[in-house]
Amino acid sequence: MSTAAYRTGLGPAALDVERIRRDFPILDQTIHGKKLVYLDNAATSQKPRAVIDAIVRYYEHYNSNVHRGVHTLSMRATEAHDEARETVRRFIQAADASEIIFVRGATEAVNLVAQTYGRANVGEGDEVLITAMEHHSNIVPWQILCQEKHARLRVVPINDAGELDLEAFEKLLSPRTRIVAVAHVSNALGTVNPLRKIIQLAHAHDVPVLVDGAQAVPHMAVDVQALGCDFYAFSGHKIYGPTGIGVLYGKEEVLAEMPPYQGGGDMIRSVTFEKTTYNVVPYMFEAGTPDIAGAIGLGVALEYVMGLGIDRVAAHGQDLLAYATEKVGAIDGVRLIGTAQHRAGVLSFVLDNVHPHDLGTILDREGIAIRTGHHCAQPVMDRFGIPATARASFAVYNTKEEIDALVDGIRKAHEVFA
């Protein structure tokens, strides 16, 4: 990890991106003979050497199962796993490490809440309120729940800029609303939702709020206590950590009232054929052997980001997004999809007469990796009357020169299909 990966000048300290890039070994390669330009960070980010080394170190030196073991390797693994949980707590400013549940990712976190809190609190005729900009992972679990419970899924509309209609949101809150589930940042549009206002309105109706923070945590500071949300979910692989690991934050008093999600080892205190007594939170929701290496890697990734300074990370991301919005938006034939006043991390667009998949293929030949398709947000595509978009998304190691390469690649594609 860089110990001083920022530079100072007359203004606020800025990230030293060239130094940061040296922390990410995958970036030092060519694709089709061109220097790799990786702009697919909203799908998954690359991993710094510190994370890779931490995972290798675990497997080489203290690979063992956690909890209950009295031998040295098990105790070392348990200590590292517990330290990772505490790191997550600090990163999102939770009140206690017991409020941090390790899951496979934001998708499992949402499913966990839907199948525990949801099944216990949503009944026939009740309502679950989501928004029109949600990722499928924050739609389908609620559809399944509503179908099972004969409840109703209500959807808050968005405007042409991709911003949430807060007036409609307030009107849709009703005595039948049992939970609100909303993205912090839209993965398809980059819209940053006004969470504090949303949570304030929901809590005024005694309605809990789950926040999908998968696209937010790489780009901004998150303080779950200041937000006041009841649940907050995110994935490790989008914030420089491993795949297959994620986090569900839940207020301790809310988690304590929820039934278990899965049965198995470590989520119990005692088992007989007549009765099972469950473990305390968070272990009650972590059945089976956890992704120990993943949790350790996630902890190191979050330490890496904190070492850079989340405010510097956020400022760098906003600088890149503003530059890309200006440069890509000025290309003939480009239509930006998602022009909210407050955005983060993502630039989505379409190019006249060029299918996004074709554009993605042409850009790949230039060594440029972007994401094309519906981004697991088909209702967003339907809202804008398009089948798909091209999406460039940014990380701490991206540069304006890479955005210039993207612009050149888009122009080449436009010429090919002109």
C-alpha positions as CSV (number, residue, x, y, z in Angstrom):
1,M,0.0,0.0,0.0
2,S,1.2,3.5,-0.8
3,T,2.0,5.4,2.4
4,A,1.9,8.8,0.8
5,A,-0.1,8.3,-2.3
6,Y,-1.1,12.0,-2.5
7,R,0.6,15.2,-3.5
8,T,0.2,18.7,-2.1
9,G,0.2,22.0,-3.9
10,L,-1.5,25.3,-3.5
11,G,-4.9,23.7,-3.1
12,P,-6.1,20.7,-1.1
13,A,-4.0,17.6,-1.2
14,A,-4.7,15.5,-4.3
15,L,-4.1,11.8,-5.1
16,D,-0.8,10.9,-6.7
17,V,-2.5,8.7,-9.3
18,E,0.8,7.6,-11.0
19,R,2.0,6.3,-7.7
20,I,-1.3,4.6,-6.9
21,R,-1.3,2.9,-10.3
22,R,1.9,1.1,-9.3
23,D,-0.1,-0.5,-6.5
24,F,-2.3,-2.3,-9.0
25,P,-0.3,-4.9,-10.9
26,I,-3.0,-5.8,-13.4
27,L,-2.8,-2.3,-15.0
28,D,0.7,-3.0,-16.2
29,Q,-0.3,-4.8,-19.3
30,T,-1.4,-4.4,-22.9
31,I,-4.6,-5.5,-24.6
32,H,-4.5,-6.1,-28.3
33,G,-1.2,-4.3,-28.3
34,K,-2.5,-1.3,-26.6
35,K,-2.0,-0.1,-23.0
36,L,-4.9,-1.3,-20.8
37,V,-7.4,1.4,-20.0
38,Y,-9.7,-0.1,-17.4
39,L,-13.0,1.8,-17.1
40,D,-15.3,-0.9,-15.9
41,N,-15.0,-0.3,-12.2
42,A,-18.7,-0.2,-11.4
43,A,-18.8,-3.9,-12.4
44,T,-15.7,-4.7,-10.5
45,S,-12.6,-2.8,-9.4
46,Q,-9.0,-4.0,-9.7
47,K,-7.1,-5.1,-6.6
48,P,-4.0,-3.5,-5.1
49,R,-0.9,-5.5,-4.3
50,A,-1.7,-5.1,-0.5
51,V,-5.0,-7.0,-0.9
52,I,-3.5,-9.7,-3.1
53,D,-0.6,-10.2,-0.7
54,A,-2.9,-10.4,2.3
55,I,-4.9,-13.2,0.8
56,V,-1.8,-15.1,-0.2
57,R,-0.3,-14.6,3.2
58,Y,-3.4,-16.1,4.8
59,Y,-3.3,-19.2,2.7
60,E,0.5,-19.6,3.0
61,H,0.9,-18.9,6.7
62,Y,-2.3,-19.3,8.8
63,N,-5.0,-21.0,6.7
64,S,-7.4,-22.4,9.3
65,N,-11.1,-22.3,10.2
66,V,-12.2,-19.5,12.5
67,H,-13.9,-19.8,16.0
68,R,-13.8,-22.7,18.4
69,G,-10.3,-23.7,17.4
70,V,-7.7,-23.7,20.2
71,H,-4.6,-24.2,18.0
72,T,-2.4,-21.4,16.9
73,L,-3.5,-21.2,13.2
74,S,-7.2,-21.1,14.1
75,M,-6.6,-18.3,16.7
76,R,-4.6,-16.3,14.1
77,A,-7.3,-16.7,11.5
78,T,-10.0,-15.8,14.0
79,E,-8.1,-12.7,15.1
80,A,-7.6,-11.5,11.5
81,H,-11.3,-12.2,10.7
82,D,-12.4,-10.2,13.7
83,E,-10.0,-7.4,12.8
84,A,-11.6,-7.2,9.3
85,R,-15.1,-6.9,10.9
86,E,-13.8,-4.0,13.0
87,T,-12.2,-2.3,10.0
88,V,-15.6,-2.4,8.2
89,R,-17.2,-0.9,11.3
90,R,-14.8,2.0,11.3
91,F,-15.1,2.4,7.5
92,I,-18.9,3.0,7.6
93,Q,-19.0,4.4,11.1
94,A,-21.3,1.7,12.6
95,A,-21.8,1.8,16.4
96,D,-20.5,-1.7,17.1
97,A,-18.8,-4.5,15.2
98,S,-21.8,-6.8,16.0
99,E,-23.8,-4.7,13.5
100,I,-21.5,-6.0,10.7
101,I,-22.6,-9.2,8.9
102,F,-20.3,-10.7,6.3
103,V,-22.2,-12.0,3.2
104,R,-21.2,-12.9,-0.3
105,G,-22.1,-9.4,-1.6
106,A,-24.7,-6.7,-1.7
107,T,-27.0,-9.1,-3.5
108,E,-27.0,-11.6,-0.7
109,A,-27.4,-8.8,1.8
110,V,-30.6,-7.6,0.2
111,N,-31.9,-11.2,0.0
112,L,-31.0,-11.7,3.7
113,V,-33.1,-8.7,4.7
114,A,-36.0,-9.7,2.4
115,Q,-36.1,-13.2,3.7
116,T,-35.7,-12.4,7.4
117,Y,-37.0,-8.9,8.3
118,G,-39.3,-9.0,5.2
119,R,-40.9,-12.4,5.9
120,A,-41.4,-11.5,9.5
121,N,-42.9,-8.1,8.9
122,V,-44.6,-8.0,5.5
123,G,-48.0,-9.5,5.2
124,E,-51.0,-9.7,2.8
125,G,-51.9,-6.3,1.5
126,D,-48.7,-4.6,2.8
127,E,-46.4,-2.7,0.6
128,V,-42.6,-2.6,-0.2
129,L,-41.4,0.7,-1.7
130,I,-38.4,0.8,-4.1
131,T,-37.3,3.1,-6.9
132,A,-37.3,3.0,-10.6
133,M,-33.5,3.2,-10.7
134,E,-32.7,0.0,-8.7
135,H,-30.4,-2.8,-9.7
136,H,-32.1,-6.1,-10.2
137,S,-30.6,-7.2,-6.9
138,N,-32.8,-4.7,-5.2
139,I,-35.9,-5.5,-7.2
140,V,-36.2,-9.3,-7.5
141,P,-35.8,-10.2,-3.8
142,W,-38.7,-7.9,-3.0
143,Q,-40.8,-9.3,-5.9
144,I,-40.3,-12.8,-4.5
145,L,-41.3,-11.6,-1.1
146,C,-44.3,-9.8,-2.3
147,Q,-45.5,-12.8,-4.4
148,E,-45.1,-15.1,-1.4
149,K,-46.9,-12.7,1.0
150,H,-49.5,-11.3,-1.4
151,A,-48.0,-7.9,-0.8
152,R,-47.6,-5.0,-3.3
153,L,-44.3,-3.7,-4.7
154,R,-44.6,0.1,-5.2
155,V,-42.1,2.0,-7.4
156,V,-41.0,5.6,-7.0
157,P,-40.5,7.2,-10.5
158,I,-37.5,9.1,-11.8
159,N,-37.4,12.1,-14.0
160,D,-35.6,12.6,-17.4
161,A,-32.4,13.5,-15.6
162,G,-32.5,10.2,-13.7
163,E,-33.4,11.9,-10.4
164,L,-35.8,10.5,-7.9
165,D,-39.2,12.1,-7.7
166,L,-39.2,13.0,-4.0
167,E,-42.7,14.3,-4.1
168,A,-44.0,11.0,-5.5
169,F,-41.9,9.1,-2.9
170,E,-43.6,11.0,-0.1
171,K,-47.0,10.3,-1.5
172,L,-46.3,6.6,-2.0
173,L,-45.4,6.2,1.7
174,S,-48.5,4.8,3.3
175,P,-49.7,3.1,6.5
176,R,-49.2,-0.2,4.5
177,T,-45.5,0.5,3.7
178,R,-43.3,-2.0,5.6
179,I,-39.9,-1.2,4.2
180,V,-38.1,1.1,1.8
181,A,-35.2,-0.2,-0.3
182,V,-33.2,2.4,-2.3
183,A,-29.8,2.7,-4.0
184,H,-27.4,5.2,-2.6
185,V,-25.9,5.6,-6.1
186,S,-27.5,4.3,-9.2
187,N,-25.2,1.8,-11.0
188,A,-26.7,2.6,-14.4
189,L,-27.0,6.4,-14.1
190,G,-24.6,7.5,-11.4
191,T,-27.4,9.4,-9.6
192,V,-26.6,10.1,-5.9
193,N,-29.9,9.9,-4.0
194,P,-30.7,12.3,-1.2
195,L,-30.6,9.6,1.4
196,R,-31.0,11.7,4.5
197,K,-34.2,13.2,3.2
198,I,-35.5,9.8,2.1
199,I,-34.7,8.2,5.5
200,Q,-36.2,11.2,7.3
201,L,-39.5,10.8,5.4
202,A,-39.6,7.1,5.8
203,H,-38.9,7.2,9.5
204,A,-41.6,9.8,10.0
205,H,-43.9,6.9,9.0
206,D,-42.0,4.4,11.2
207,V,-40.8,2.7,8.0
208,P,-37.2,1.2,8.0
209,V,-34.9,1.8,5.1
210,L,-32.4,-0.5,3.4
211,V,-29.7,1.2,1.4
212,D,-27.9,-0.5,-1.5
213,G,-24.5,1.1,-1.2
214,A,-22.6,-1.0,-3.6
215,Q,-21.8,1.9,-5.9
216,A,-21.4,4.5,-3.2
217,V,-18.7,3.2,-0.9
218,P,-15.9,3.5,-3.5
219,H,-16.7,7.1,-4.1
220,M,-17.7,8.8,-0.9
221,A,-17.6,8.7,2.9
222,V,-20.4,6.7,4.4
223,D,-21.6,7.2,8.0
224,V,-24.5,4.9,8.7
225,Q,-25.2,6.5,12.1
226,A,-25.4,10.0,10.6
227,L,-27.6,8.7,7.8
228,G,-29.8,6.9,10.2
229,C,-30.5,4.0,7.8
230,D,-31.6,0.7,9.3
231,F,-29.7,-1.5,6.8
232,Y,-26.7,-0.7,4.5
233,A,-25.3,-3.2,2.0
234,F,-22.2,-3.2,-0.1
235,S,-19.9,-5.5,-2.0
236,G,-16.1,-5.9,-1.5
237,H,-15.2,-6.3,-5.1
238,K,-16.3,-2.8,-6.1
239,I,-14.0,-1.2,-3.5
240,Y,-10.7,-2.9,-4.4
241,G,-11.5,-6.0,-2.4
242,P,-12.0,-9.7,-3.4
243,T,-15.1,-11.0,-5.1
244,G,-17.5,-13.2,-3.1
245,I,-17.4,-11.0,0.0
246,G,-19.7,-8.2,1.1
247,V,-21.3,-6.6,4.1
248,L,-24.7,-6.1,5.5
249,Y,-24.9,-3.4,8.2
250,G,-28.0,-3.5,10.4
251,K,-28.9,-1.6,13.5
252,E,-28.3,-3.9,16.4
253,E,-31.8,-3.6,17.8
254,V,-33.3,-4.4,14.4
255,L,-31.0,-7.4,13.8
256,A,-31.8,-8.8,17.2
257,E,-35.5,-9.2,16.3
258,M,-34.9,-10.9,13.0
259,P,-35.1,-14.7,12.5
260,P,-32.1,-16.6,11.1
261,Y,-31.4,-16.5,7.3
262,Q,-29.7,-19.9,7.0
263,G,-29.1,-22.8,9.3
264,G,-25.8,-24.6,10.0
265,G,-22.6,-24.3,11.9
266,D,-21.5,-21.3,13.9
267,M,-25.0,-19.7,13.8
268,I,-26.0,-21.8,16.8
269,R,-25.2,-22.0,20.5
270,S,-26.6,-25.5,21.0
271,V,-28.4,-28.1,19.0
272,T,-30.5,-31.1,20.0
273,F,-33.1,-32.9,18.0
274,E,-35.7,-31.2,20.0
275,K,-34.5,-27.6,19.9
276,T,-31.8,-25.3,18.6
277,T,-30.6,-22.2,20.4
278,Y,-29.2,-19.5,18.1
279,N,-26.0,-17.6,18.4
280,V,-25.8,-13.9,19.0
281,V,-25.8,-11.2,16.3
282,P,-23.9,-11.1,13.9
283,Y,-23.0,-14.8,14.0
284,M,-26.6,-15.9,13.9
285,F,-26.6,-14.7,10.2
286,E,-23.3,-16.3,9.2
287,A,-24.0,-20.0,8.9
288,G,-21.1,-22.2,7.9
289,T,-17.4,-21.6,7.2
290,P,-17.1,-17.9,6.1
291,D,-15.0,-16.5,3.3
292,I,-12.1,-15.9,5.7
293,A,-9.6,-14.9,3.0
294,G,-12.3,-12.6,1.5
295,A,-13.0,-10.9,4.7
296,I,-9.3,-10.4,5.4
297,G,-8.8,-9.0,1.9
298,L,-11.8,-6.7,2.2
299,G,-10.4,-5.3,5.5
300,V,-7.1,-4.6,3.8
301,A,-8.9,-2.9,0.8
302,L,-10.8,-0.6,3.1
303,E,-7.6,0.2,5.0
304,Y,-6.1,1.1,1.6
305,V,-8.9,3.5,0.8
306,M,-8.7,5.0,4.3
307,G,-5.0,5.4,3.9
308,L,-5.5,7.4,0.7
309,G,-8.2,9.5,2.4
310,I,-11.8,9.1,1.3
311,D,-12.2,12.8,0.8
312,R,-9.3,12.8,-1.7
313,V,-10.8,9.7,-3.4
314,A,-14.1,11.4,-3.7
315,A,-12.6,14.6,-5.1
316,H,-10.6,12.7,-7.7
317,G,-13.7,10.8,-8.8
318,Q,-15.7,14.0,-9.2
319,D,-12.9,15.5,-11.2
320,L,-12.8,12.6,-13.5
321,L,-16.6,12.4,-13.9
322,A,-16.8,16.1,-14.7
323,Y,-14.0,15.8,-17.3
324,A,-15.6,12.7,-18.9
325,T,-19.0,14.3,-18.9
326,E,-17.7,17.3,-20.8
327,K,-15.5,15.5,-23.2
328,V,-17.8,12.5,-24.0
329,G,-20.9,14.7,-24.1
330,A,-19.3,16.9,-26.7
331,I,-18.9,14.0,-29.2
332,D,-21.2,14.2,-32.2
333,G,-23.9,11.6,-31.9
334,V,-23.5,10.9,-28.2
335,R,-26.5,11.1,-25.8
336,L,-25.8,11.0,-22.1
337,I,-28.2,8.8,-20.1
338,G,-28.4,10.2,-16.6
339,T,-27.7,13.9,-16.1
340,A,-28.6,14.3,-12.4
341,Q,-27.2,17.2,-10.6
342,H,-25.5,14.9,-8.1
343,R,-23.7,11.9,-9.6
344,A,-20.8,9.7,-8.8
345,G,-18.5,7.2,-10.5
346,V,-20.5,6.5,-13.7
347,L,-21.0,7.9,-17.1
348,S,-23.6,6.2,-19.2
349,F,-24.3,7.1,-22.9
350,V,-25.5,5.9,-26.3
351,L,-24.0,6.6,-29.7
352,D,-26.1,7.2,-32.7
353,N,-26.3,4.2,-35.1
354,V,-23.9,2.2,-33.0
355,H,-25.2,-0.6,-30.7
356,P,-23.4,-0.4,-27.3
357,H,-22.1,-3.9,-27.7
358,D,-20.5,-3.0,-31.0
359,L,-19.0,0.1,-29.4
360,G,-17.6,-2.0,-26.5
361,T,-16.0,-4.4,-29.0
362,I,-14.4,-1.6,-30.9
363,L,-13.1,0.0,-27.7
364,D,-11.7,-3.3,-26.6
365,R,-9.6,-3.4,-29.7
366,E,-8.1,-0.1,-28.5
367,G,-7.4,-1.7,-25.1
368,I,-10.3,0.1,-23.4
369,A,-12.6,-1.8,-21.1
370,I,-16.1,-0.5,-20.5
371,R,-19.4,-2.2,-19.7
372,T,-22.2,-2.4,-22.2
373,G,-25.7,-3.7,-21.8
374,H,-28.6,-3.1,-19.4
375,H,-26.4,-3.2,-16.3
376,C,-28.9,-5.4,-14.5
377,A,-31.2,-2.4,-14.5
378,Q,-33.7,-3.2,-17.3
379,P,-36.4,-0.9,-15.9
380,V,-34.0,2.0,-16.2
381,M,-33.4,1.2,-19.8
382,D,-37.2,0.9,-20.4
383,R,-37.7,4.3,-18.7
384,F,-35.3,5.9,-21.3
385,G,-36.6,3.9,-24.2
386,I,-33.3,2.2,-25.0
387,P,-32.1,-1.4,-24.9
388,A,-28.7,-0.7,-23.4
389,T,-26.0,1.9,-22.7
390,A,-22.3,2.1,-22.8
391,R,-21.0,2.8,-19.3
392,A,-17.6,4.1,-18.3
393,S,-16.9,4.0,-14.6
394,F,-14.0,5.4,-12.7
395,A,-11.6,4.5,-9.8
396,V,-8.7,5.9,-7.9
397,Y,-6.2,4.7,-10.6
398,N,-7.9,6.3,-13.6
399,T,-6.6,9.4,-15.3
400,K,-7.8,12.1,-17.6
401,E,-5.5,10.7,-20.3
402,E,-7.4,7.5,-20.1
403,I,-10.6,9.5,-20.7
404,D,-9.0,11.1,-23.7
405,A,-8.3,7.6,-25.0
406,L,-11.9,6.7,-24.5
407,V,-13.0,9.8,-26.4
408,D,-10.7,8.9,-29.3
409,G,-12.1,5.4,-29.3
410,I,-15.7,6.6,-29.4
411,R,-14.9,8.9,-32.3
412,K,-13.3,6.0,-34.2
413,A,-16.4,3.9,-33.6
414,H,-18.6,6.7,-34.9
415,E,-16.6,6.9,-38.0
416,V,-16.8,3.2,-38.6
417,F,-20.6,3.3,-38.5
418,A,-21.1,6.7,-40.1
